[in-house]
Amino acid sequence: MDNIPSKNIFKTIQIIYTALLFGVLLFTILGYTLSGNPTFNLDSDITFMIAIPVVAVAAYMLGNLVFSSLVNKTHRNSTLATKLTRYQSAILVRVACLEAPAFIAIAATFITNNATFLLISVIMLVLMYLQFPSKEKFKAAFDLGMKEKSELDKL
């Protein structure tokens, strides 16, 4: 197998993931600075106080469910390039599910001037960081043969 396309796929996954991670980080910082000194207030609008954490937890669970589903649908006999492409799709879906509640929380901060919602955004950032794609996580997600593991280690 030619390692160049596979190597490009893995680097592309990491570059896109990094860009999305920094996008959420940037908007979290902007959300704090442009909200006009938001304060922590747990007595804020009860709708937001309940809905945003529920959406965040549901999105996290949905992202992991879809990730697992996409990974599990990949046949064991598929090529490494096919598995990397499937991994890229699964990673992008999972990160989108983490981004959505972060942006909703930032919007809620603008609407309510309550910094409590930025905590949700920070939690989503931490979860995104912890799930950063790596070769080890790829190996754990797929049942790779010895040949595929050796090819992956060369990337």
Contacts in CASP RR format, 6 or more apart in sequence:
PFRMAT RR
TARGET T0000
AUTHOR 0000-0000-0000
METHOD contacts of the structure
MODEL  1
MDNIPSKNIFKTIQIIYTALLFGVLLFTILGYTLSGNPTFNLDSDITFMI
AIPVVAVAAYMLGNLVFSSLVNKTHRNSTLATKLTRYQSAILVRVACLEA
PAFIAIAATFITNNATFLLISVIMLVLMYLQFPSKEKFKAAFDLGMKEKS
ELDKL
1 79 0 8 1.000
1 80 0 8 1.000
1 81 0 8 1.000
1 151 0 8 1.000
3 151 0 8 1.000
3 154 0 8 1.000
3 155 0 8 1.000
5 81 0 8 1.000
6 80 0 8 1.000
6 81 0 8 1.000
6 84 0 8 1.000
6 151 0 8 1.000
6 152 0 8 1.000
6 155 0 8 1.000
7 155 0 8 1.000
9 81 0 8 1.000
9 84 0 8 1.000
9 85 0 8 1.000
9 88 0 8 1.000
10 84 0 8 1.000
10 133 0 8 1.000
10 135 0 8 1.000
10 138 0 8 1.000
10 155 0 8 1.000
12 88 0 8 1.000
13 84 0 8 1.000
13 87 0 8 1.000
13 88 0 8 1.000
13 91 0 8 1.000
13 133 0 8 1.000
14 132 0 8 1.000
14 133 0 8 1.000
16 88 0 8 1.000
16 92 0 8 1.000
17 91 0 8 1.000
17 95 0 8 1.000
17 128 0 8 1.000
17 132 0 8 1.000
17 133 0 8 1.000
18 132 0 8 1.000
20 95 0 8 1.000
20 99 0 8 1.000
20 128 0 8 1.000
21 95 0 8 1.000
21 125 0 8 1.000
21 128 0 8 1.000
21 129 0 8 1.000
21 132 0 8 1.000
24 98 0 8 1.000
24 99 0 8 1.000
24 102 0 8 1.000
24 103 0 8 1.000
24 121 0 8 1.000
24 124 0 8 1.000
24 125 0 8 1.000
24 128 0 8 1.000
25 125 0 8 1.000
27 102 0 8 1.000
27 103 0 8 1.000
27 106 0 8 1.000
27 121 0 8 1.000
28 102 0 8 1.000
28 106 0 8 1.000
28 118 0 8 1.000
28 121 0 8 1.000
28 122 0 8 1.000
28 125 0 8 1.000
30 106 0 8 1.000
31 106 0 8 1.000
31 109 0 8 1.000
31 110 0 8 1.000
31 118 0 8 1.000
32 38 0 8 1.000
32 109 0 8 1.000
32 115 0 8 1.000
32 118 0 8 1.000
34 110 0 8 1.000
35 109 0 8 1.000
35 110 0 8 1.000
35 113 0 8 1.000
35 115 0 8 1.000
36 113 0 8 1.000
38 109 0 8 1.000
38 112 0 8 1.000
38 113 0 8 1.000
38 114 0 8 1.000
38 115 0 8 1.000
38 118 0 8 1.000
39 113 0 8 1.000
39 114 0 8 1.000
39 115 0 8 1.000
40 114 0 8 1.000
40 115 0 8 1.000
40 116 0 8 1.000
41 112 0 8 1.000
41 114 0 8 1.000
41 115 0 8 1.000
41 116 0 8 1.000
42 49 0 8 1.000
42 116 0 8 1.000
44 112 0 8 1.000
44 114 0 8 1.000
44 116 0 8 1.000
45 112 0 8 1.000
48 108 0 8 1.000
48 111 0 8 1.000
48 112 0 8 1.000
48 114 0 8 1.000
48 117 0 8 1.000
49 116 0 8 1.000
52 101 0 8 1.000
52 104 0 8 1.000
52 105 0 8 1.000
52 108 0 8 1.000
52 117 0 8 1.000
52 120 0 8 1.000
53 120 0 8 1.000
55 100 0 8 1.000
55 101 0 8 1.000
55 104 0 8 1.000
56 101 0 8 1.000
56 105 0 8 1.000
56 120 0 8 1.000
56 123 0 8 1.000
56 124 0 8 1.000
59 97 0 8 1.000
59 98 0 8 1.000
59 100 0 8 1.000
59 101 0 8 1.000
60 97 0 8 1.000
60 98 0 8 1.000
60 101 0 8 1.000
60 124 0 8 1.000
60 127 0 8 1.000
62 97 0 8 1.000
63 93 0 8 1.000
63 94 0 8 1.000
63 97 0 8 1.000
63 98 0 8 1.000
64 94 0 8 1.000
66 90 0 8 1.000
66 93 0 8 1.000
66 94 0 8 1.000
66 97 0 8 1.000
67 90 0 8 1.000
67 91 0 8 1.000
67 93 0 8 1.000
67 94 0 8 1.000
70 86 0 8 1.000
70 89 0 8 1.000
70 90 0 8 1.000
70 93 0 8 1.000
71 86 0 8 1.000
71 87 0 8 1.000
71 90 0 8 1.000
71 141 0 8 1.000
71 142 0 8 1.000
73 86 0 8 1.000
74 82 0 8 1.000
74 83 0 8 1.000
74 86 0 8 1.000
74 142 0 8 1.000
76 143 0 8 1.000
78 86 0 8 1.000
80 144 0 8 1.000
80 148 0 8 1.000
80 151 0 8 1.000
80 152 0 8 1.000
83 138 0 8 1.000
83 142 0 8 1.000
83 144 0 8 1.000
83 148 0 8 1.000
84 138 0 8 1.000
87 133 0 8 1.000
87 138 0 8 1.000
87 141 0 8 1.000
87 142 0 8 1.000
90 141 0 8 1.000
91 133 0 8 1.000
94 131 0 8 1.000
95 128 0 8 1.000
95 131 0 8 1.000
98 124 0 8 1.000
98 127 0 8 1.000
98 128 0 8 1.000
98 131 0 8 1.000
99 124 0 8 1.000
99 128 0 8 1.000
101 120 0 8 1.000
101 124 0 8 1.000
102 120 0 8 1.000
102 121 0 8 1.000
102 124 0 8 1.000
102 125 0 8 1.000
103 121 0 8 1.000
105 117 0 8 1.000
105 118 0 8 1.000
105 119 0 8 1.000
105 120 0 8 1.000
105 121 0 8 1.000
105 124 0 8 1.000
106 117 0 8 1.000
106 118 0 8 1.000
106 121 0 8 1.000
108 114 0 8 1.000
108 117 0 8 1.000
109 115 0 8 1.000
109 117 0 8 1.000
109 118 0 8 1.000
109 121 0 8 1.000
131 137 0 8 1.000
135 152 0 8 1.000
135 153 0 8 1.000
135 155 0 8 1.000
138 152 0 8 1.000
139 149 0 8 1.000
139 152 0 8 1.000
144 152 0 8 1.000
END
